[in-house]
Amino acid sequence: LDDSEARARFGLTARELEVARLVAQGLTNKQLAERLGVSFYTARNHVGRLLPKMRASGRAEVDAALRAG
């Protein structure tokens, strides 16, 4: 999915979409935190809010959802 399709389909903010793309690349919460310049706990919270929005039970499903549309 391109950014506008992903945002519309899942109701993601720009930041959530950024996090989703990084999660889909396989980054850990620690790596997310470093890449985004936030604490580990903030990165963990971003992922925690993202999964239900994308109806994903895990990180691999985020990647699948972004690929499948």
C-alpha positions in Angstrom: 0.0 0.0 0.0 1.1 3.5 -0.6 1.0 6.0 2.3 -2.4 7.5 1.5 -4.0 4.1 1.1 -2.5 2.8 4.3 -3.5 5.9 6.2 -7.1 5.7 4.9 -7.5 2.0 5.3 -6.2 1.7 8.9 -6.8 5.3 10.1 -3.2 5.8 10.8 -1.5 9.1 11.6 1.7 10.1 9.8 3.7 9.0 12.8 1.9 5.6 13.1 2.5 5.0 9.4 6.2 5.8 9.9 6.3 3.3 12.8 4.4 0.7 10.8 6.9 0.9 7.9 9.8 0.5 10.4 8.1 -2.4 12.1 7.5 -4.0 8.7 11.2 -3.7 8.1 11.8 -5.8 11.2 13.1 -3.2 13.6 12.9 -4.0 17.3 11.4 -1.5 19.8 15.0 -0.5 20.7 15.9 0.1 17.1 12.6 2.0 16.6 13.5 4.2 19.6 16.9 5.0 18.2 15.6 5.7 14.7 12.8 7.9 15.9 14.8 9.7 18.6 12.4 8.6 21.4 12.7 6.4 24.5 12.3 2.7 24.3 9.0 3.0 26.2 7.6 5.5 23.7 8.5 3.2 20.8 6.8 0.3 22.6 3.7 2.4 23.2 3.6 3.4 19.5 3.7 -0.2 18.5 1.1 -1.1 21.1 -1.3 1.4 19.7 -0.5 0.5 16.1 -1.3 -3.2 16.3 -5.0 -2.9 17.1 -5.5 -0.1 14.5 -4.1 -2.5 11.9 -6.0 -5.5 13.3 -2.6 -7.2 13.7 -1.8 -9.7 16.4 1.9 -9.3 15.9 4.6 -7.5 14.1 4.7 -9.9 11.1 1.0 -9.1 10.4 1.9 -5.4 10.1 4.2 -6.2 7.2 1.6 -8.5 5.7 -1.1 -5.9 6.0 1.1 -3.2 4.3 2.0 -5.6 1.5 -1.5 -7.1 0.9 -3.5 -4.0 1.3 
